Amino acid sequence: MATVSGFARRANLAAYQSVAIEGGVAGADPHALVQMLLDATVERILSARACVEQNERVRKAKLLHSCVTLIAELRGSLDLIRGGALAQNLSDLYEYIAKLLLLANVRDDLRPLNEALSLLGEIRSAWVAIGPEVRAAGKDQRLVPSR
């Protein structure tokens, strides 16, 4: 019986996760894509928090850099013209969260990470709550013939 090294197992798992993510993204509607970005950010912050606790500075920095990039994607997806004050407030909140992540990275401090997690949790909860309404509106728009 052949044995598989730990490296090979991790490489296979990473390849599987990459295919699963790409497949999920390809078939996702815009609402689901935002939710995926929120989920990925929360997951990475939780991992970075563990890194702070275990003094893994390099991994923590990489995770938080990834989080800041994801937050920038979320912020960039906002339509500030059509979204008005709500979109602007959300943009400001994303900017604040990015600053919290940078502060946590520089100071190896869990408090900014916990605040960022709390804020993202509230955003995610609201996003999940509007999902059925957004999807229903999207279906209605597809039923209307284009002119």
LINDATA-V787585 format. One record per backbone hydrogen bond with DSSP energy under -0.5 kcal/mol. NH is the residue of the N-H (numbers start at 0). CO is the residue of the C=O. Records with the same first field share a line. If there is no record, write none. Layout:
NH=CO + CO
This chain:
8=4
9=5
10=6
11=7
12=8
13=9
14=10
15=11
16=12
17=13
18=14
19=15
20=16
21=17
22=18
23=19
24=20
25=21
26=22
27=24
32=28
33=29
34=30
35=31
36=32
37=33
38=34
39=35
40=36
41=37
42=38
43=39
44=40
45=41
46=42
47=43
48=44
49=45
50=46
51=47
52=48
53=49
54=51
55=50
56=54
59=55
60=56
61=57
62=58
63=59
64=60
65=61
66=62
67=63
68=64
69=65
70=66
71=67
72=68
73=69
74=70
75=71
76=72
77=74
79=77
82=78
83=79
85=82
86=82
87=83
88=84
89=85
90=86
91=87
92=88
93=89
94=90
95=91
96=92
97=93
98=94
99=95
100=96
101=97
102=98
103=99
104=100
105=101
106=102
107=103
108=103
112=108
113=109
114=110
115=111
116=112
117=113
118=114
119=115
120=116
121=117
122=118
123=119
124=120
125=121
126=122
127=123
128=124
129=125
130=126 + 127
133=129
134=130
135=131
136=132
137=133
138=134
139=135
140=136
141=137
142=138
143=139 + 140
